[in-house]
């Protein structure tokens, strides 16, 4: 099935589940972006991400800044915890939205405000943090929409095929929030691997990247080395060599852990290899699941012991890597 059909089907299925400015919040227009405006998009597959309790990452940071801009102050730590959930519910109630704590298109539309050069406040921080995470802009997240932020916004709009006017309106918000994020490897907790020759296939949704980063950081603290990350997807999704999935930014491959902790330098192994460290790999899987208990759909890996423990699922050709699918 082609990429667009998959993405539309994915968002339709998820949506069916039960599941600023330097001015006071009440000064914001309470009128949601029009459907006509939201239908305009450069990336045909662009959609506001669904974010809920347990999510992590750059989209959550932007959400938290926007909540603060609307008078629902929360820490912008990128973790959608109970405090953020409560703030979302309160905001939804104030806007007459379904108060389920799930941030979908209607909630994003009510939260996002049009911004331009000269504006200040937490909503500007939301834009700056997204530009930094998803396009590597290097902006200071200071809440001041100055010339640097204006230039970064225009650069993103040009990249997305939008009119580069420097105004962050509904279409720019949607494309920026949808845009995939490149997995960063500078922290020492992860290393990049390209087993199928897809050298730039290290992009995924902001949520998937955020969940993986958190698990890798905790795992690295155990002293078992960095996490080797294989293919995820391309910057805007689409077909990827050697994979039937990995098209919508939610699938990430990682390699099993070695007894010598040299998984980033000594090559990939299988669960049958003499240098395979089952205990460390088990700990890695546990960390991945613990960081996103309701947002990990499955983990394919053919170690029969981990399968018997309910940690992974058997699937052909997954002896030498773990395939994580985030929700």
Backbone bond lengths (Angstrom), bond angles and torsions (degrees), N, CA, C in turn:
res aa  C-N    CA-C-N  psi(-1)  N-CA   C-N-CA  omega(-1)  CA-C   N-CA-C  phi
1 X - - - 1.471 - - 1.517 108.74 -
2 X 1.278 115.20 140.94 1.458 118.05 -176.58 1.516 111.43 -69.50
3 X 1.336 114.23 161.44 1.471 121.86 -173.19 1.519 113.21 -58.42
4 X 1.342 118.75 -44.03 1.455 120.51 -175.78 1.516 111.11 -64.39
5 X 1.359 116.18 -42.49 1.462 119.68 -179.82 1.509 110.46 -62.02
6 X 1.361 116.58 -40.89 1.463 120.18 178.89 1.519 111.20 -61.43
7 X 1.315 116.53 -44.01 1.466 119.60 -176.64 1.518 110.83 -68.17
8 X 1.342 117.35 -43.01 1.454 119.86 178.63 1.512 110.48 -62.15
9 X 1.358 116.31 -42.71 1.460 120.09 179.62 1.513 111.22 -63.85
10 X 1.331 116.60 -40.59 1.459 120.89 -179.14 1.521 111.04 -61.21
11 X 1.334 116.55 -49.37 1.462 118.50 -177.55 1.525 111.54 -69.41
12 X 1.333 117.24 -31.83 1.455 119.60 177.62 1.513 110.72 -66.02
13 X 1.358 115.66 -40.61 1.462 119.51 -179.37 1.514 111.42 -66.79
14 X 1.330 116.42 -44.19 1.461 119.46 -179.19 1.515 111.10 -66.32
15 X 1.331 116.53 -39.65 1.462 119.98 -177.75 1.519 112.01 -65.04
16 X 1.363 117.00 -22.98 1.452 119.96 -178.52 1.513 113.31 -83.55
17 X 1.330 117.76 -8.00 1.449 120.07 -179.52 1.517 111.49 -71.81
18 X 1.404 118.22 144.18 1.465 117.92 172.53 1.508 108.45 -67.68
19 X 0.335 133.01 61.14 1.451 134.52 -173.71 1.582 116.65 -93.66
20 X 26.636 134.49 -119.42 1.347 111.19 138.97 1.458 117.81 171.14
21 X 1.038 65.76 -178.24 1.457 78.36 -175.72 1.515 111.40 -94.43
22 X 1.374 116.46 158.53 1.456 119.90 -179.25 1.516 111.67 -81.28
23 X 1.317 118.70 48.91 1.461 123.88 179.05 1.517 108.09 -135.86
24 X 1.330 118.65 160.65 1.453 120.52 -179.63 1.521 112.11 -58.06
25 X 1.364 115.42 151.42 1.453 120.20 -178.08 1.521 111.78 -57.09
26 X 1.344 117.49 -36.76 1.449 119.13 -176.04 1.523 112.74 -67.94
27 X 1.332 116.84 -12.23 1.458 119.53 179.00 1.521 112.24 -80.23
28 X 1.355 117.23 -14.56 1.452 120.44 179.01 1.526 109.53 -68.74
29 X 1.331 116.34 147.56 1.458 119.24 171.54 1.523 108.35 -64.74
30 X 1.298 117.82 134.19 1.448 121.97 -179.86 1.524 110.70 -94.21
31 X 1.329 116.86 10.80 1.456 120.93 178.92 1.518 109.47 -89.88
32 X 1.319 116.99 122.62 1.466 120.72 179.75 1.525 109.47 -64.96
33 X 1.332 115.65 155.90 1.452 119.93 176.01 1.527 109.49 -56.82
34 X 1.304 116.82 141.77 1.457 119.98 -178.87 1.517 110.82 -67.65
35 X 1.331 115.76 152.35 1.455 120.03 178.29 1.526 110.71 -62.96
36 X 1.307 117.63 -33.57 1.458 120.15 178.47 1.519 110.71 -63.50
37 X 1.352 115.50 -41.89 1.466 118.98 179.61 1.516 110.42 -66.04
38 X 1.337 116.34 -41.42 1.458 119.23 -177.00 1.525 112.40 -70.12
39 X 1.332 117.33 -21.70 1.459 119.52 -179.69 1.523 112.01 -77.87
40 X 1.318 117.08 -15.91 1.453 120.67 177.99 1.529 108.75 -80.17
41 X 1.293 117.51 123.16 1.454 120.10 -178.20 1.511 110.83 -157.34
42 X 1.312 117.25 143.26 1.456 120.70 177.75 1.516 110.11 -76.98
43 X 1.339 116.95 -48.72 1.458 120.70 175.72 1.518 107.79 -84.51
44 X 1.327 117.21 115.25 1.460 119.76 -174.01 1.512 112.47 -60.91
45 X 1.341 117.37 -25.17 1.462 121.07 -178.97 1.525 112.88 -91.12
46 X 1.343 117.89 -0.69 1.459 120.37 -175.95 1.522 111.19 -62.00
47 X 1.315 115.57 137.31 1.462 121.83 179.00 1.512 108.05 -155.41
48 X 1.320 116.75 149.54 1.456 119.52 174.39 1.532 108.79 -62.08
49 X 1.328 118.51 133.72 1.466 120.20 -179.91 1.524 111.43 -70.91
50 X 1.318 115.51 149.82 1.458 120.72 172.61 1.519 107.91 -88.45
51 X 1.322 116.70 122.37 1.461 122.03 -176.43 1.523 107.76 -127.79
52 X 1.327 116.36 135.79 1.465 119.91 -178.07 1.523 109.93 -150.35
53 X 1.314 115.36 179.13 1.457 121.46 -176.28 1.525 110.87 -54.50
54 X 1.331 115.80 132.08 1.459 121.52 -177.62 1.511 112.98 101.96
55 X 1.350 118.26 -19.84 1.459 121.01 177.26 1.526 111.26 -68.77
56 X 1.319 115.34 158.14 1.458 123.17 176.22 1.522 109.10 -139.42
57 X 1.324 115.91 165.68 1.448 119.62 169.75 1.510 115.65 113.49
58 X 1.335 114.62 -168.60 1.463 121.87 -171.41 1.523 112.86 -65.37
59 X 1.332 117.99 -34.57 1.464 119.48 178.29 1.525 110.75 -65.89
60 X 1.342 116.28 -35.49 1.466 120.08 178.33 1.525 110.20 -69.23
61 X 1.335 117.05 -39.15 1.475 120.09 176.53 1.525 109.79 -58.23
62 X 1.334 116.69 -47.17 1.464 120.46 179.36 1.526 110.55 -61.28
63 X 1.318 116.70 -43.36 1.463 121.09 177.55 1.521 111.07 -57.22
64 X 1.326 116.13 -46.19 1.468 119.99 -177.58 1.524 111.92 -64.78
65 X 1.322 117.47 -39.11 1.477 120.01 175.18 1.525 110.68 -63.13
66 X 1.322 117.08 -41.62 1.458 120.10 -178.72 1.529 111.55 -68.42
67 X 1.325 117.00 -37.67 1.465 119.56 175.04 1.532 110.59 -60.14
68 X 1.336 116.05 -42.90 1.466 120.44 177.99 1.528 110.68 -62.33
69 X 1.338 115.71 -39.02 1.468 119.75 178.62 1.521 111.69 -61.83
70 X 1.319 116.61 -26.15 1.462 121.16 179.84 1.528 111.86 -100.31
71 X 1.320 116.07 19.93 1.452 119.51 174.08 1.515 115.41 83.37
72 X 1.341 117.81 11.63 1.465 121.86 178.21 1.529 107.64 -111.52
73 X 1.293 117.08 74.50 1.458 122.02 -170.35 1.528 112.68 -65.17
74 X 1.328 115.58 123.75 1.465 122.72 174.91 1.524 108.16 -138.05
75 X 1.311 116.17 158.31 1.462 120.53 177.89 1.519 109.68 -72.34
76 X 1.330 116.87 132.30 1.463 121.74 -179.57 1.524 109.98 -86.72
77 X 1.349 115.49 67.07 1.461 120.44 -177.00 1.522 113.21 -102.43
78 X 1.324 117.67 0.37 1.460 120.89 177.63 1.504 115.06 78.10
79 X 1.323 117.76 11.87 1.468 121.61 179.49 1.528 108.38 -115.96
80 X 1.313 116.90 119.10 1.459 121.54 179.86 1.533 107.77 -83.30
81 X 1.329 115.20 84.18 1.457 121.40 -176.93 1.520 110.31 -97.95
82 X 1.325 116.22 -169.28 1.458 120.30 -177.68 1.527 112.17 -63.38
83 X 1.342 117.56 -33.88 1.457 120.98 178.33 1.516 111.72 -64.83
84 X 1.341 116.42 -44.32 1.459 120.33 177.49 1.521 110.25 -65.82
85 X 1.325 116.11 -40.75 1.463 120.08 178.06 1.527 111.11 -58.14
86 X 1.322 116.86 -46.53 1.464 121.09 179.78 1.526 110.94 -62.12
87 X 1.340 116.33 -40.19 1.466 120.29 179.70 1.529 110.69 -65.65
88 X 1.330 116.92 -39.26 1.464 120.53 177.80 1.523 110.69 -64.10
89 X 1.331 116.93 -46.45 1.461 120.85 179.63 1.529 110.72 -59.35
90 X 1.332 116.22 -44.93 1.463 120.19 179.69 1.532 110.81 -62.27
91 X 1.340 116.62 -41.60 1.461 120.20 178.67 1.529 110.23 -64.36
92 X 1.328 116.74 -45.21 1.465 119.96 179.88 1.528 111.08 -59.91
93 X 1.315 116.54 -41.44 1.468 119.97 178.17 1.523 111.14 -62.13
94 X 1.327 115.89 -41.15 1.467 119.68 -178.92 1.522 112.25 -67.11
95 X 1.347 116.48 -24.07 1.466 120.91 -178.53 1.523 112.72 -98.26
96 X 1.336 117.07 0.89 1.458 119.73 -178.64 1.517 113.26 72.97
97 X 1.352 116.13 23.80 1.462 121.29 178.61 1.523 110.29 -94.94
98 X 1.320 116.23 165.55 1.457 120.11 173.68 1.520 108.77 -61.05
99 X 1.318 117.44 118.70 1.471 121.62 -173.03 1.519 110.26 -90.59
100 X 1.355 115.47 70.31 1.460 121.10 -178.11 1.521 113.09 -105.83
101 X 1.325 117.70 -2.30 1.459 120.45 -179.96 1.509 113.79 77.92
102 X 1.318 118.13 2.36 1.464 122.50 178.73 1.525 108.81 -98.53
103 X 1.311 116.29 124.15 1.469 120.67 -177.20 1.516 108.57 -93.54
104 X 1.317 115.38 100.62 1.452 122.76 177.07 1.516 110.46 -115.06
105 X 1.335 117.80 -163.15 1.468 121.13 -174.50 1.526 114.59 -53.98
106 X 1.337 117.44 -43.35 1.468 119.19 -176.81 1.522 111.50 -66.55
107 X 1.330 116.71 -41.02 1.461 119.75 -179.64 1.525 111.03 -70.48
108 X 1.335 117.20 -43.19 1.465 119.60 176.67 1.534 110.32 -58.46
109 X 1.341 116.21 -42.86 1.462 119.96 -177.96 1.522 111.68 -62.24
110 X 1.351 115.54 -37.31 1.464 119.36 178.99 1.523 111.85 -74.04
111 X 1.325 117.02 -30.92 1.465 121.50 -178.33 1.530 112.38 -77.53
112 X 1.323 116.40 -41.59 1.465 121.11 -173.34 1.525 110.37 -71.28
113 X 1.315 115.75 138.15 1.465 122.19 178.21 1.522 108.63 -125.62
114 X 1.305 116.29 148.71 1.460 120.33 179.58 1.523 110.50 -71.37
115 X 1.322 115.22 130.62 1.462 121.91 -175.30 1.520 110.73 -127.46
116 X 1.317 115.76 152.48 1.471 121.09 176.62 1.533 108.44 -154.59
117 X 1.328 115.37 172.52 1.459 120.37 -178.48 1.531 110.71 -55.19
118 X 1.338 115.30 134.44 1.449 121.87 -177.94 1.517 112.86 104.81
119 X 1.335 117.57 -17.23 1.461 120.83 178.28 1.527 110.45 -78.04
120 X 1.307 115.56 158.08 1.464 122.03 -179.60 1.517 109.59 -142.66
121 X 1.349 115.34 156.63 1.452 119.55 173.60 1.516 114.39 123.55
122 X 1.332 116.57 -178.16 1.463 121.68 -175.42 1.526 114.18 -60.73
123 X 1.348 117.88 -32.58 1.463 119.21 178.95 1.529 110.86 -63.51
124 X 1.338 116.58 -35.39 1.467 120.23 176.05 1.525 109.79 -66.22
125 X 1.338 116.62 -37.38 1.470 119.65 176.31 1.522 110.69 -60.59
126 X 1.319 117.58 -36.17 1.462 120.61 178.58 1.527 110.44 -60.58
127 X 1.330 116.50 -46.06 1.464 120.58 179.21 1.528 110.77 -64.62
128 X 1.321 116.42 -45.61 1.464 120.37 -178.63 1.534 111.49 -61.82
129 X 1.318 117.02 -41.47 1.469 119.86 -179.09 1.519 110.80 -66.99
130 X 1.331 118.18 -37.24 1.465 120.81 178.30 1.526 111.26 -69.18
131 X 1.328 117.39 -41.71 1.467 120.43 178.61 1.520 110.77 -62.70
132 X 1.328 116.65 -37.66 1.458 120.31 179.30 1.519 110.96 -69.48
133 X 1.351 117.27 -45.74 1.463 121.04 -176.55 1.521 112.54 -70.12
134 X 1.323 117.35 -39.02 1.462 120.07 -170.56 1.516 114.83 -101.14
135 X 1.344 116.26 -16.49 1.456 118.41 178.71 1.521 112.45 -130.48
136 X 1.330 118.28 4.30 1.458 120.85 177.29 1.510 112.86 60.50
137 X 1.330 117.16 40.78 1.461 120.80 -174.80 1.519 113.26 -70.38
138 X 1.335 117.12 -24.14 1.454 120.52 -177.96 1.509 113.93 71.23
139 X 1.323 117.53 17.61 1.471 120.73 -179.30 1.521 111.43 -69.92
140 X 1.314 115.61 145.37 1.458 119.96 168.86 1.527 107.43 -74.85
141 X 1.318 115.81 131.06 1.465 119.69 -179.99 1.527 107.31 -86.79
142 X 1.330 115.00 77.94 1.462 120.71 -173.08 1.524 113.59 -112.44
143 X 1.324 116.73 -1.81 1.457 119.85 177.98 1.503 115.44 78.20
144 X 1.336 117.46 8.12 1.460 121.33 179.57 1.532 109.43 -109.27
145 X 1.319 116.80 115.44 1.465 121.49 -178.38 1.526 107.96 -84.33
146 X 1.337 114.35 81.92 1.454 121.00 -179.54 1.511 111.79 -99.01
147 X 1.337 117.15 -166.69 1.463 121.47 -178.16 1.533 113.00 -59.29
148 X 1.336 117.50 -37.20 1.459 119.70 179.99 1.510 112.08 -64.15
149 X 1.325 116.41 -43.81 1.460 120.21 177.91 1.516 110.58 -66.40
150 X 1.328 116.58 -40.64 1.461 120.71 177.47 1.525 110.69 -58.38
151 X 1.320 116.71 -44.24 1.459 120.99 179.94 1.530 111.08 -64.30
152 X 1.340 116.49 -41.63 1.463 120.65 179.88 1.520 111.46 -66.37
153 X 1.337 116.66 -38.38 1.466 120.15 177.72 1.524 109.89 -64.40
154 X 1.322 116.88 -45.80 1.465 120.16 179.85 1.534 111.52 -62.88
155 X 1.335 116.23 -38.31 1.466 119.74 178.53 1.525 110.72 -63.66
156 X 1.340 116.33 -41.51 1.461 118.72 178.01 1.522 110.88 -66.11
157 X 1.318 116.63 -43.01 1.464 119.54 179.78 1.528 111.15 -60.30
158 X 1.322 117.08 -39.83 1.470 120.41 176.75 1.525 110.07 -64.98
159 X 1.323 116.70 -43.32 1.460 122.12 178.26 1.527 110.69 -58.77
160 X 1.334 116.43 -38.26 1.464 121.33 -176.97 1.527 112.60 -86.21
161 X 1.314 117.23 -4.26 1.455 119.87 -178.88 1.509 113.35 78.13
162 X 1.329 115.94 24.16 1.463 121.08 178.51 1.527 109.55 -97.63
163 X 1.320 115.98 166.42 1.451 119.31 173.32 1.521 109.20 -65.94
164 X 1.334 117.79 119.70 1.469 121.97 -174.57 1.517 110.50 -83.53
165 X 1.341 115.58 75.04 1.463 120.01 -178.12 1.522 112.79 -102.94
166 X 1.339 117.85 -3.19 1.453 120.97 178.79 1.518 114.30 78.48
167 X 1.319 117.86 1.32 1.462 122.21 -179.97 1.531 108.96 -96.84
168 X 1.324 115.47 124.54 1.461 119.87 -179.77 1.526 107.81 -91.18
169 X 1.327 114.95 93.03 1.455 122.10 178.10 1.512 110.60 -106.15
170 X 1.330 118.16 -166.76 1.462 121.34 -173.56 1.519 114.49 -59.27
171 X 1.336 117.34 -39.31 1.457 119.53 -178.06 1.527 111.07 -70.31
172 X 1.327 116.61 -41.07 1.469 119.64 177.72 1.520 110.58 -65.71
173 X 1.337 117.87 -43.04 1.471 120.32 177.05 1.526 110.45 -56.44
174 X 1.316 116.85 -48.42 1.467 119.84 -175.88 1.523 111.56 -63.74
175 X 1.327 116.99 -45.16 1.462 119.66 -179.50 1.520 112.13 -67.15
176 X 1.333 116.86 -36.14 1.464 120.51 -179.49 1.524 110.96 -70.68
177 X 1.314 117.37 -42.81 1.464 120.31 178.32 1.525 111.26 -67.41
178 X 1.327 117.17 -36.17 1.470 120.53 179.58 1.525 112.32 -71.51
179 X 1.328 117.55 -35.12 1.471 121.81 -170.54 1.522 111.48 -53.12
180 X 1.329 116.56 137.76 1.457 120.89 -179.86 1.530 110.89 -69.88
181 X 1.312 114.71 160.94 1.462 122.20 -178.36 1.526 109.12 -116.17
182 X 1.324 116.70 140.17 1.458 119.49 178.62 1.522 109.54 -83.79
183 X 1.338 115.45 132.83 1.459 120.25 179.07 1.522 108.33 -66.45
184 X 1.329 117.07 126.81 1.460 121.01 -179.15 1.516 111.60 -88.77
185 X 1.330 116.45 141.42 1.465 120.58 -177.55 1.521 112.79 -121.63
186 X 1.333 117.28 20.31 1.452 119.81 -175.97 1.514 114.78 -90.17
187 X 1.330 117.52 -6.65 1.468 119.56 -173.74 1.521 113.50 -85.25
188 X 1.325 117.31 -13.43 1.466 120.65 -176.97 1.511 113.68 87.09
189 X 1.324 117.85 -0.84 1.469 120.05 179.28 1.517 112.15 -95.42
190 X 1.342 117.75 -15.08 1.458 122.48 178.91 1.525 109.64 -139.24
191 X 1.323 115.79 153.50 1.462 120.80 174.09 1.520 108.37 -131.95
192 X 1.323 116.65 152.60 1.464 121.92 -175.79 1.512 111.13 -91.73
193 X 1.321 116.72 133.46 1.459 123.92 174.30 1.519 108.14 -130.07
194 X 1.330 116.98 145.32 1.465 121.22 179.95 1.522 109.23 -131.47
195 X 1.328 116.93 73.42 1.460 120.54 -173.35 1.518 114.22 -64.19
196 X 1.315 118.93 -25.76 1.454 121.13 -177.72 1.524 112.32 -107.12
197 X 1.312 116.39 17.46 1.447 120.24 176.77 1.511 115.06 75.74
198 X 1.329 116.88 12.29 1.458 120.52 179.45 1.529 108.55 -92.99
199 X 1.303 115.90 79.54 1.467 120.65 -167.35 1.522 113.79 -64.09
200 X 1.323 117.98 -23.80 1.470 118.75 -178.53 1.529 111.00 -111.68
201 X 1.323 116.81 26.07 1.469 120.84 -176.43 1.516 111.42 -94.78
202 X 1.314 117.20 51.12 1.459 121.57 -179.44 1.530 111.05 -120.79
203 X 1.326 115.86 40.88 1.449 122.05 179.31 1.527 109.18 -115.54
204 X 1.324 116.54 144.65 1.463 121.70 176.71 1.526 108.03 -156.55
205 X 1.317 116.19 176.09 1.464 119.11 178.23 1.522 109.66 -63.03
206 X 1.329 116.11 156.96 1.461 119.99 178.06 1.513 111.61 -57.24
207 X 1.328 116.77 -37.37 1.459 120.27 179.16 1.505 113.07 -66.22
208 X 1.335 117.41 -45.45 1.459 121.01 179.95 1.530 110.95 -63.13
209 X 1.331 116.57 -43.49 1.473 119.92 178.94 1.523 110.34 -63.46
210 X 1.319 117.08 -42.98 1.460 120.37 -179.76 1.518 112.59 -61.75
211 X 1.337 116.59 -41.88 1.472 120.07 179.62 1.529 110.44 -65.10
212 X 1.351 116.16 -44.36 1.465 119.75 -177.61 1.526 111.03 -65.87
213 X 1.328 117.82 -42.20 1.462 121.13 179.50 1.522 111.36 -58.39
214 X 1.327 116.20 -43.38 1.459 120.01 -178.95 1.520 111.18 -63.88
215 X 1.330 117.15 -42.95 1.461 120.66 179.54 1.526 110.74 -66.11
216 X 1.336 117.21 -41.72 1.464 120.99 -178.79 1.522 111.34 -64.15
217 X 1.321 117.05 -38.73 1.466 120.71 -179.30 1.523 110.67 -64.91
218 X 1.326 116.74 -43.03 1.463 120.11 179.43 1.518 110.97 -68.59
219 X 1.341 115.99 -40.18 1.464 119.45 179.81 1.521 111.06 -65.14
220 X 1.328 117.90 -41.98 1.462 121.04 -178.99 1.519 111.14 -59.03
221 X 1.323 116.98 -30.72 1.469 120.92 -179.43 1.526 112.21 -69.21
222 X 1.335 118.11 -12.25 1.468 120.54 179.08 1.522 111.87 -80.28
223 X 1.334 117.28 -10.26 1.459 120.48 178.73 1.513 114.31 85.75
224 X 1.330 117.95 14.49 1.463 121.73 -179.09 1.524 112.95 -99.03
225 X 1.324 116.76 16.35 1.453 120.45 176.73 1.513 112.88 91.29
226 X 1.330 114.99 178.28 1.456 121.32 -179.01 1.520 110.47 -80.85
227 X 1.308 114.51 163.55 1.459 121.36 179.88 1.524 110.09 -90.71
228 X 1.346 118.73 119.61 1.466 120.73 177.63 1.525 110.48 -81.64
229 X 1.321 116.37 121.58 1.458 121.72 -175.64 1.523 109.25 -107.89
230 X 1.315 115.85 121.93 1.459 121.64 177.26 1.517 110.97 -88.63
231 X 1.318 116.03 -141.92 1.456 120.10 -176.03 1.522 112.00 -71.20
232 X 1.320 114.94 142.29 1.462 121.13 167.19 1.536 106.53 -120.74
233 X 1.316 117.89 -81.93 1.457 120.02 176.66 1.513 110.74 -161.03
234 X 1.335 115.89 -179.49 1.453 120.83 177.79 1.530 110.37 -90.18
235 X 1.318 116.46 170.13 1.459 121.48 -171.45 1.524 113.39 -55.33
236 X 1.322 116.63 -35.85 1.455 119.68 -179.51 1.528 111.05 -120.80
237 X 1.334 115.98 24.58 1.456 120.16 178.81 1.522 111.64 76.10
238 X 1.323 116.13 -159.49 1.461 121.02 177.78 1.514 113.22 98.16
239 X 1.325 115.53 178.33 1.461 122.31 -176.19 1.520 110.89 -58.87
240 X 1.334 115.00 140.22 1.453 121.25 -179.39 1.524 109.11 -136.64
241 X 1.325 116.44 129.66 1.460 121.38 -175.20 1.522 111.69 -59.10
242 X 1.333 116.18 136.11 1.454 121.64 175.41 1.509 114.56 84.62
243 X 1.335 117.67 4.40 1.465 120.37 -177.39 1.523 110.59 -139.49
244 X 1.310 115.18 140.41 1.459 120.13 175.15 1.520 111.31 -90.13
245 X 1.332 116.08 -15.79 1.459 120.02 178.13 1.525 108.60 -118.29
246 X 1.303 118.24 -136.24 1.474 122.92 178.90 1.536 111.91 60.10
247 X 1.307 117.84 26.71 1.469 120.33 -175.30 1.516 113.81 -101.82
248 X 1.329 117.84 -16.70 1.473 119.31 -174.36 1.521 112.14 -121.13
249 X 1.339 117.18 20.75 1.457 120.79 170.51 1.510 116.09 77.43
250 X 1.327 118.04 15.92 1.463 119.90 -176.91 1.516 113.80 -119.36
251 X 1.324 117.79 2.34 1.459 122.32 -179.39 1.526 109.96 -115.33
252 X 1.328 116.58 128.41 1.464 121.71 -179.09 1.523 109.05 -134.80
253 X 1.340 116.92 131.51 1.456 122.09 176.33 1.526 110.34 -95.75
254 X 1.311 116.95 137.40 1.464 122.14 171.97 1.517 108.19 -131.60
255 X 1.313 116.38 158.64 1.457 120.84 -176.00 1.524 111.28 -98.28
256 X 1.326 117.04 152.20 1.472 119.48 177.46 1.524 111.26 -66.54
257 X 1.326 115.68 161.70 1.461 121.96 -175.28 1.523 110.14 -91.81
258 X 1.330 116.16 143.81 1.459 123.36 -179.19 1.529 111.05 -99.04
259 X 1.309 115.55 155.00 1.469 120.12 178.50 1.519 111.86 -66.68
260 X 1.339 117.50 -24.52 1.469 120.27 178.20 1.530 112.09 -94.00
261 X 1.350 117.14 6.78 1.481 123.57 179.37 1.519 112.85 57.99
262 X 1.342 116.96 21.92 1.466 121.06 -176.58 1.522 111.72 -102.98
263 X 1.323 116.88 30.29 1.462 120.49 -176.96 1.521 113.89 -63.40
264 X 1.326 117.32 -17.61 1.465 119.94 178.76 1.529 112.88 -89.62
265 X 1.328 116.79 -13.78 1.466 119.46 -174.90 1.521 114.68 -126.54
266 X 1.318 117.75 -23.81 1.468 120.18 -172.36 1.525 113.88 -101.20
267 X 1.304 117.61 3.54 1.454 119.51 175.78 1.510 114.02 97.67
268 X 1.318 113.94 163.78 1.454 121.63 -175.69 1.526 110.77 -81.73
269 X 1.315 115.76 146.68 1.459 122.57 179.32 1.524 109.15 -127.14
270 X 1.328 116.00 174.31 1.456 121.01 174.01 1.522 108.72 -109.93
271 X 1.332 115.64 172.52 1.465 119.14 179.23 1.529 111.67 -68.52
272 X 1.355 117.13 -15.79 1.465 120.16 177.70 1.532 112.98 -86.88
273 X 1.329 118.01 -8.98 1.462 121.45 -175.04 1.522 112.08 -69.06
274 X 1.336 115.49 150.42 1.461 120.50 179.66 1.507 113.16 -66.71
275 X 1.320 116.80 -23.90 1.468 120.23 -179.56 1.531 112.08 -96.20
276 X 1.329 116.82 9.79 1.471 120.36 178.17 1.522 110.34 -74.52
277 X 1.331 116.23 127.86 1.459 121.59 179.78 1.531 108.61 -102.93
278 X 1.331 114.82 96.12 1.466 119.16 -177.37 1.527 111.74 -65.51
279 X 1.320 116.74 -41.22 1.460 119.59 -177.81 1.526 111.35 -61.80
280 X 1.340 116.43 -44.60 1.465 119.61 -179.62 1.525 111.23 -69.13
281 X 1.335 116.69 -37.77 1.461 119.73 178.04 1.525 110.37 -66.57
282 X 1.323 116.54 -38.71 1.467 120.22 175.35 1.526 110.12 -59.50
283 X 1.330 116.05 -44.34 1.465 120.24 -179.92 1.532 110.21 -62.45
284 X 1.329 116.47 -39.92 1.463 120.44 178.18 1.526 110.54 -60.74
285 X 1.321 117.30 -47.99 1.465 120.72 -179.88 1.523 110.46 -61.28
286 X 1.309 116.43 -40.85 1.463 120.20 178.80 1.522 111.36 -62.53
287 X 1.337 116.88 -39.61 1.460 120.36 178.37 1.532 110.96 -66.69
288 X 1.324 116.37 -41.10 1.467 120.31 179.00 1.523 110.02 -60.28
289 X 1.317 116.05 -43.98 1.468 119.76 -179.35 1.527 111.37 -72.30
290 X 1.318 117.25 -37.40 1.460 120.57 -177.53 1.521 111.92 -66.80
291 X 1.341 117.37 -34.07 1.453 120.33 -177.93 1.527 112.21 -74.96
292 X 1.322 117.00 -18.58 1.465 120.31 -178.52 1.525 109.69 -148.42
293 X 1.340 117.89 62.16 1.463 120.24 -172.84 1.519 114.89 -57.86
294 X 1.320 117.57 -31.55 1.463 119.14 -179.69 1.526 112.58 -104.32
295 X 1.329 116.79 6.64 1.463 119.69 -175.88 1.527 113.41 -122.30
296 X 1.324 118.02 6.91 1.458 121.63 172.64 1.519 107.52 -102.77
297 X 1.327 116.91 114.20 1.462 120.75 -178.71 1.514 111.48 -76.22
298 X 1.339 116.80 -43.83 1.460 121.16 -179.08 1.521 110.13 -164.79
299 X 1.323 115.18 162.09 1.462 122.34 170.74 1.518 106.94 -135.34
300 X 1.327 116.97 112.91 1.460 121.52 176.03 1.527 109.41 -84.76
301 X 1.313 116.90 129.27 1.464 122.45 172.07 1.524 106.61 -171.91
302 X 1.321 117.30 134.61 1.460 121.27 -166.40 1.524 116.32 -92.73
303 X 1.322 118.62 15.53 1.462 120.10 173.86 1.538 108.05 -66.28
304 X 1.342 118.09 113.84 1.472 119.80 -175.53 1.526 113.74 -61.45
305 X 1.343 117.52 -28.94 1.452 119.70 179.71 1.534 110.61 -69.26
306 X 1.325 116.86 -44.51 1.461 120.11 178.98 1.529 110.99 -68.09
307 X 1.331 115.75 -32.53 1.463 119.56 176.13 1.528 110.10 -65.25
308 X 1.338 116.11 -43.46 1.472 119.79 -179.51 1.525 111.87 -64.84
309 X 1.333 116.73 -25.13 1.462 121.44 179.18 1.522 112.13 -86.81
310 X 1.334 116.29 -0.61 1.453 120.40 178.73 1.513 114.08 77.98
311 X 1.331 117.27 14.54 1.464 120.83 -177.01 1.523 112.70 -88.69
312 X 1.334 117.23 -33.67 1.461 120.92 179.85 1.520 109.23 -133.74
313 X 1.334 115.24 171.80 1.464 122.54 -178.68 1.520 109.21 -125.84
314 X 1.317 116.51 139.58 1.460 121.24 178.95 1.518 111.22 -71.69
315 X 1.340 115.37 139.64 1.461 120.55 175.45 1.528 107.31 -158.09
316 X 1.336 119.01 139.42 1.472 121.01 -178.30 1.527 112.04 -53.85
317 X 1.343 115.12 142.27 1.467 123.67 175.41 1.522 113.49 69.06
318 X 1.324 116.95 24.29 1.458 120.35 177.21 1.526 111.47 -120.57
319 X 1.346 115.31 41.59 1.460 120.75 173.59 1.521 111.54 -80.05
320 X 1.338 117.03 -28.71 1.467 120.36 -170.90 1.528 114.33 -113.63
321 X 1.312 117.60 9.06 1.463 119.17 174.73 1.521 110.17 -159.06
322 X 1.335 114.06 157.32 1.446 121.95 176.33 1.529 108.12 -102.51
323 X 1.296 115.56 128.95 1.469 121.69 -179.63 1.526 106.97 -106.28
324 X 1.330 115.85 112.60 1.462 121.14 -179.49 1.532 108.32 -99.42
325 X 1.308 115.56 130.47 1.468 119.29 173.58 1.520 108.34 -117.20
326 X 1.334 115.23 118.08 1.453 121.00 178.08 1.521 110.02 -90.91
327 X 1.321 115.11 152.05 1.448 120.24 179.88 1.528 110.32 -79.80
